[in-house]
Amino acid sequence: MRAANALILLCHIALNLLKEERTAKVGVKAKRLKASWDDDYLLKVLAQ
């Protein structure tokens, strides 16, 4: 049960970071895809 809660927490954190990222004027779904393809963009999102 703790592992499931930890995964849910990580998902919420990741979504919040994507929502706060403002350089790409697209939706969260597109930002997720872009972060999976572009390592520089992923680092930009994580460095916030």
Distance bins in CASP14 RR format, pairs under 12 A and 6 or more apart:
PFRMAT RR
TARGET T0000
AUTHOR 0000-0000-0000
RMODE 2
METHOD distances of the structure
MODEL  1
1 7 0 0 0 0 0 1 0 0 0 0 0
1 8 0 0 0 0 0 1 0 0 0 0 0
2 8 0 0 0 0 0 1 0 0 0 0 0
2 9 0 0 0 0 0 1 0 0 0 0 0
3 9 0 0 0 0 0 1 0 0 0 0 0
3 10 0 0 0 0 0 1 0 0 0 0 0
4 10 0 0 0 0 0 1 0 0 0 0 0
4 11 0 0 0 0 0 1 0 0 0 0 0
5 11 0 0 0 0 0 1 0 0 0 0 0
5 12 0 0 0 0 0 1 0 0 0 0 0
6 12 0 0 0 0 0 1 0 0 0 0 0
6 13 0 0 0 0 0 1 0 0 0 0 0
7 13 0 0 0 0 0 1 0 0 0 0 0
7 14 0 0 0 0 0 1 0 0 0 0 0
8 14 0 0 0 0 0 1 0 0 0 0 0
8 15 0 0 0 0 0 1 0 0 0 0 0
9 15 0 0 0 0 0 1 0 0 0 0 0
9 16 0 0 0 0 0 1 0 0 0 0 0
10 16 0 0 0 0 0 1 0 0 0 0 0
10 17 0 0 0 0 0 1 0 0 0 0 0
11 17 0 0 0 0 0 1 0 0 0 0 0
11 18 0 0 0 0 0 1 0 0 0 0 0
11 28 0 0 0 0 0 1 0 0 0 0 0
11 32 0 0 0 0 0 1 0 0 0 0 0
12 18 0 0 0 0 0 1 0 0 0 0 0
12 19 0 0 0 0 0 1 0 0 0 0 0
13 19 0 0 0 0 0 1 0 0 0 0 0
13 20 0 0 0 0 0 1 0 0 0 0 0
13 45 0 0 0 0 0 1 0 0 0 0 0
13 46 0 0 0 0 0 1 0 0 0 0 0
13 48 0 0 0 0 0 1 0 0 0 0 0
14 20 0 0 0 0 0 1 0 0 0 0 0
14 21 0 0 0 0 0 1 0 0 0 0 0
14 28 0 0 0 0 1 0 0 0 0 0 0
14 31 0 0 0 0 0 1 0 0 0 0 0
14 32 0 0 0 0 1 0 0 0 0 0 0
14 35 0 0 0 0 1 0 0 0 0 0 0
14 36 0 0 0 0 0 1 0 0 0 0 0
14 42 0 0 0 0 0 1 0 0 0 0 0
14 45 0 0 0 0 1 0 0 0 0 0 0
14 46 0 0 0 0 1 0 0 0 0 0 0
14 48 0 0 0 0 0 1 0 0 0 0 0
15 21 0 0 0 0 0 1 0 0 0 0 0
15 27 0 0 0 0 0 1 0 0 0 0 0
15 28 1 0 0 1 0 0 0 0 0 0 0
15 29 0 0 0 0 0 1 0 0 0 0 0
15 31 0 0 0 0 1 0 0 0 0 0 0
15 32 0 0 0 0 1 0 0 0 0 0 0
15 35 0 0 0 0 0 1 0 0 0 0 0
15 45 0 0 0 0 0 1 0 0 0 0 0
16 28 0 0 0 0 1 0 0 0 0 0 0
16 31 0 0 0 0 0 1 0 0 0 0 0
16 45 0 0 0 0 0 1 0 0 0 0 0
16 46 0 0 0 0 0 1 0 0 0 0 0
16 48 0 0 0 0 1 0 0 0 0 0 0
17 28 0 0 0 0 0 1 0 0 0 0 0
17 31 0 0 0 0 1 0 0 0 0 0 0
17 32 0 0 0 0 0 1 0 0 0 0 0
17 35 0 0 0 0 1 0 0 0 0 0 0
17 41 0 0 0 0 0 1 0 0 0 0 0
17 42 0 0 0 0 0 1 0 0 0 0 0
17 43 0 0 0 0 0 1 0 0 0 0 0
17 44 0 0 0 0 1 0 0 0 0 0 0
17 45 1 0 1 0 0 0 0 0 0 0 0
17 46 1 0 0 1 0 0 0 0 0 0 0
17 47 0 0 0 0 1 0 0 0 0 0 0
17 48 1 0 1 0 0 0 0 0 0 0 0
18 24 0 0 0 0 1 0 0 0 0 0 0
18 26 0 0 0 0 0 1 0 0 0 0 0
18 27 0 0 0 0 1 0 0 0 0 0 0
18 28 1 0 1 0 0 0 0 0 0 0 0
18 29 0 0 0 0 1 0 0 0 0 0 0
18 30 0 0 0 0 1 0 0 0 0 0 0
18 31 1 0 1 0 0 0 0 0 0 0 0
18 32 1 0 0 1 0 0 0 0 0 0 0
18 33 0 0 0 0 0 1 0 0 0 0 0
18 34 0 0 0 0 1 0 0 0 0 0 0
18 35 1 0 0 1 0 0 0 0 0 0 0
18 36 0 0 0 0 0 1 0 0 0 0 0
18 41 0 0 0 0 0 1 0 0 0 0 0
18 42 0 0 0 0 0 1 0 0 0 0 0
18 44 0 0 0 0 0 1 0 0 0 0 0
18 45 1 0 0 1 0 0 0 0 0 0 0
18 46 0 0 0 0 0 1 0 0 0 0 0
18 48 0 0 0 0 1 0 0 0 0 0 0
19 26 0 0 0 0 0 1 0 0 0 0 0
19 27 0 0 0 0 1 0 0 0 0 0 0
19 28 1 0 0 1 0 0 0 0 0 0 0
19 29 0 0 0 0 0 1 0 0 0 0 0
19 31 0 0 0 0 1 0 0 0 0 0 0
19 32 0 0 0 0 0 1 0 0 0 0 0
19 45 0 0 0 0 0 1 0 0 0 0 0
19 48 0 0 0 0 0 1 0 0 0 0 0
20 28 0 0 0 0 0 1 0 0 0 0 0
20 31 0 0 0 0 0 1 0 0 0 0 0
20 44 0 0 0 0 0 1 0 0 0 0 0
20 45 0 0 0 0 1 0 0 0 0 0 0
20 46 0 0 0 0 0 1 0 0 0 0 0
20 47 0 0 0 0 0 1 0 0 0 0 0
20 48 1 0 1 0 0 0 0 0 0 0 0
21 27 0 0 0 0 0 1 0 0 0 0 0
21 28 0 0 0 0 1 0 0 0 0 0 0
21 30 0 0 0 0 0 1 0 0 0 0 0
21 31 1 0 0 1 0 0 0 0 0 0 0
21 32 0 0 0 0 0 1 0 0 0 0 0
21 34 0 0 0 0 1 0 0 0 0 0 0
21 35 0 0 0 0 1 0 0 0 0 0 0
21 41 0 0 0 0 1 0 0 0 0 0 0
21 42 0 0 0 0 0 1 0 0 0 0 0
21 43 0 0 0 0 0 1 0 0 0 0 0
21 44 1 0 0 1 0 0 0 0 0 0 0
21 45 1 0 1 0 0 0 0 0 0 0 0
21 46 0 0 0 0 1 0 0 0 0 0 0
21 47 0 0 0 0 0 1 0 0 0 0 0
21 48 1 0 0 1 0 0 0 0 0 0 0
22 31 0 0 0 0 0 1 0 0 0 0 0
22 44 0 0 0 0 0 1 0 0 0 0 0
22 45 0 0 0 0 0 1 0 0 0 0 0
22 48 0 0 0 0 1 0 0 0 0 0 0
23 31 0 0 0 0 1 0 0 0 0 0 0
23 34 0 0 0 0 0 1 0 0 0 0 0
23 35 0 0 0 0 0 1 0 0 0 0 0
23 38 0 0 0 0 0 1 0 0 0 0 0
23 40 0 0 0 0 0 1 0 0 0 0 0
23 41 0 0 0 0 1 0 0 0 0 0 0
23 44 1 0 0 1 0 0 0 0 0 0 0
23 45 0 0 0 0 1 0 0 0 0 0 0
23 47 0 0 0 0 0 1 0 0 0 0 0
23 48 0 0 0 0 0 1 0 0 0 0 0
24 30 1 0 0 1 0 0 0 0 0 0 0
24 31 1 0 1 0 0 0 0 0 0 0 0
24 32 0 0 0 0 0 1 0 0 0 0 0
24 33 0 0 0 0 0 1 0 0 0 0 0
24 34 1 0 0 1 0 0 0 0 0 0 0
24 35 0 0 0 0 1 0 0 0 0 0 0
24 38 0 0 0 0 1 0 0 0 0 0 0
24 40 0 0 0 0 0 1 0 0 0 0 0
24 41 1 0 0 1 0 0 0 0 0 0 0
24 42 0 0 0 0 0 1 0 0 0 0 0
24 44 0 0 0 0 1 0 0 0 0 0 0
24 45 0 0 0 0 1 0 0 0 0 0 0
25 31 0 0 0 0 1 0 0 0 0 0 0
25 34 0 0 0 0 0 1 0 0 0 0 0
26 32 0 0 0 0 0 1 0 0 0 0 0
26 33 0 0 0 0 1 0 0 0 0 0 0
26 34 1 0 0 1 0 0 0 0 0 0 0
26 35 0 0 0 0 0 1 0 0 0 0 0
26 41 0 0 0 0 0 1 0 0 0 0 0
27 33 0 0 0 0 1 0 0 0 0 0 0
27 34 0 0 0 0 1 0 0 0 0 0 0
27 35 0 0 0 0 0 1 0 0 0 0 0
28 34 0 0 0 0 0 1 0 0 0 0 0
28 35 0 0 0 0 0 1 0 0 0 0 0
28 45 0 0 0 0 0 1 0 0 0 0 0
29 35 0 0 0 0 0 1 0 0 0 0 0
29 36 0 0 0 0 0 1 0 0 0 0 0
30 36 0 0 0 0 0 1 0 0 0 0 0
30 37 0 0 0 0 0 1 0 0 0 0 0
30 38 0 0 0 0 0 1 0 0 0 0 0
30 41 0 0 0 0 0 1 0 0 0 0 0
31 37 0 0 0 0 0 1 0 0 0 0 0
31 38 0 0 0 0 0 1 0 0 0 0 0
31 41 0 0 0 0 1 0 0 0 0 0 0
31 42 0 0 0 0 0 1 0 0 0 0 0
31 44 0 0 0 0 0 1 0 0 0 0 0
31 45 1 0 0 1 0 0 0 0 0 0 0
32 38 0 0 0 0 0 1 0 0 0 0 0
32 41 0 0 0 0 0 1 0 0 0 0 0
32 42 0 0 0 0 0 1 0 0 0 0 0
32 45 0 0 0 0 1 0 0 0 0 0 0
33 41 0 0 0 0 0 1 0 0 0 0 0
33 42 0 0 0 0 0 1 0 0 0 0 0
34 40 0 0 0 0 0 1 0 0 0 0 0
34 41 1 0 1 0 0 0 0 0 0 0 0
34 42 0 0 0 0 1 0 0 0 0 0 0
34 44 0 0 0 0 0 1 0 0 0 0 0
34 45 0 0 0 0 1 0 0 0 0 0 0
35 41 1 0 1 0 0 0 0 0 0 0 0
35 42 1 0 1 0 0 0 0 0 0 0 0
35 43 0 0 0 0 1 0 0 0 0 0 0
35 44 0 0 0 0 1 0 0 0 0 0 0
35 45 1 0 1 0 0 0 0 0 0 0 0
35 46 0 0 0 0 1 0 0 0 0 0 0
36 42 1 0 0 1 0 0 0 0 0 0 0
36 45 0 0 0 0 0 1 0 0 0 0 0
38 44 0 0 0 0 1 0 0 0 0 0 0
38 45 0 0 0 0 1 0 0 0 0 0 0
39 45 0 0 0 0 0 1 0 0 0 0 0
39 46 0 0 0 0 0 1 0 0 0 0 0
40 46 0 0 0 0 0 1 0 0 0 0 0
40 47 0 0 0 0 0 1 0 0 0 0 0
41 47 0 0 0 0 0 1 0 0 0 0 0
41 48 0 0 0 0 0 1 0 0 0 0 0
42 48 0 0 0 0 0 1 0 0 0 0 0
END
